[in-house]
Amino acid sequence: MSLAIVLIIILVIIAGVSTLLLTGKGDEDYRNKTSRNTMNLSLIYLVVLVLSFMAVGVYIKWFA
């Protein structure tokens, strides 16, 4: 079980870093227009991360 949690944490970190690296590419005009989209995507990652930790906690408490 702890291996699965570690793998999920690693996967979330890789996804976050990959997203940040990909947002740096492209021309300047595109980057200026997508700054709000980057913020929205970051908020989505934050919400999903929090919900994932809550789901793991519920699973451990009630099903493990």
N, C-alpha and C positions, 0 to 999 in steps of 0.2 A: 504494500500500500504506500509506503513512504517513497518507493521508487517512482510510482505513478505521480505523486505530488511533485517530486523533484523534476520529473520530465515535463509536467505541465508548466511549472515555473520557468524552466529553461525555454520552452516553446513560446511563452508569452514574452519573455525578454528578447528572443530572437525576432519575433514578429514586430515588436515595438522598435527595435533598432533598425530593422529592415525598412520599416515605414518611414522613419526619420531620414534614412539615407536616400530613399527614393524621392522624397519631397524636395531634396536639394538639387535635383537634376531638372533640366529644361531651361527655356529662355527666361529673361528677367520679367517680361510682361506676364508670362504665365504664372510665375511665382508670386507676383503682386496680386493677381486675381484670386489665387487659391489659398491665400493665408487664412481666410475664414474656414475653408474646407479642411485645412490641416488642423486647425483648432478643434473643429467638430470631430474629426477622426481621432484626435488625441483624447477628447472627452469620451468617445465611444469606447476606446481601449480602457480608459480608467473605469468606466461603468462595468464593462465586461470583466475586468480584473477583480473588482470588488465582488460582483455577483458570483464569480468563479470560486473565490475564497469562501464566500458564504455557503455555496453549494457543497464544497468539500467539507466544511465544518458540519453541515447538516448530515451529510453522508456518514462522517466519522461518528457523530453523536448517536444517530438513530439506527444505522445499518452495519456498523463495524463491530 
